């Protein structure tokens, strides 16, 4: 599937950069698009058509009262990963909208978090072919121990942009 929108076309040249520079460049680009991700410190490790991987270090600005990553910051990380994997696949002229999110916290997170959101080829094709619809985006969040402190379900809708 060719790069179908401005976001995908903007990040395509970054594939030529070494991984550490690519991650920094992607983070800078996306923090301009969604400034709140910069406020929280979300880092963009991998941005592709099939998968988006983000991380959030456990630092003072995102910690809760027991020293772990705050529940809202963890949810932001998962929501951002799922939203970007949808947005990078939507053709210009379509707008992604979060329809619903369900987050079940299973245990305290140990250290920073990593969220990986994925779309299947069929889901990606639906984003291109259908003028509007919705998709449940798979996302896995793990902490520094490799365990999953939360289970999430995010449903994203898309519509045509008003002209």
Secondary structure, DSSP 4 states (H G I P E B T S, - for coil): ----SHHHHHHHGGGGS-HHHHHHHHHHHHHHHSHHHHHHT-EEEEE-SSEEEEEE---GGGB-TTSSB-HHHHHHHHHHHHHHHHHTTSPTTEEEEEEEEEEEE-S---S-EEEEEE--HHHHHHHHH-SSEEEEEEEEEEETTS---EEEEEEEEEEEPP-
